Amino acid sequence: MTVLVLLAITAPTALLFGFGGATAARSGFAPLRWLGKGYIAVVRGVPDIAFFLFFVIALDQGFEWMRHQVLCPGWDQPIRQGNDFVVCREAKLPLGDAPQWVHEVYGFALAVLTFAIVFGAFAANVLYGAMRAVPRGQVETAEAYGMTRRQTFWRILVPQMWVYALPGLSNLWMVLIKATPLLFLLGVEDIVYWARELGGIKTSRFTEYPHGDWRLWYFLALLVFYLAFTKLSERVLDRLSARLNRGQATLGGAA
């Protein structure tokens, strides 16, 4: 369930990040264009595992630092004390006396934001290329009919770019599915966590089980789950591709 919720939230959020990054990268305003291209280049250039391990910590500490500056202006001790990051009690996220579900939701939200930023950069690169793939003649025709730059973008460029973007986005969706086990590294109790916990003889969380080490069978079940999910995704994406290509002046539409 955690994996499905993650995909349901992360996919549109990453697509939103990607669309914003691609739009910024092709902007005529130089600082905005540099920001868009920098986002794509930097995030795509950092290994995913390093980003997931260190960015989440930095993001969490960044939130707490901002809260600390607002809620505890009289604090006279350094926040960075060696390897420790110390803020006042009111600035902790979540608060120490918060219910367990608040801690879990906060950790999951950080994971979703991290996934969205990482895969949003790849989506931005795909969408940027798709925007450039739309025939220039169609844009010029729209301009000749008196459409403004904004009208041309939303009525001509954006509707047609999805045909060119879908193959790359489809591949990115498959990579996102395969990346969901990284939740395990972020401390979120996902399907990989439960496969390890329930398949073992005993764990730190549960008492001894009346069975042997069944982790192999649980992880084989995970293999079947991910293969079935990717197969279902392929069928849905194929139908979506056929619908988008219908009537379009592309190789897919001609076929």
Helices and strands as residue ranges (DSSP letters): H 2-25, H 30-45, H 48-50, I 51-55, H 56-71, E 80-81, E 84-85, G 89-91, H 100-133, H 136-144, H 149-152, I 153-157, H 158-179, G 180-186, H 191-199, H 215-245, H 251-254
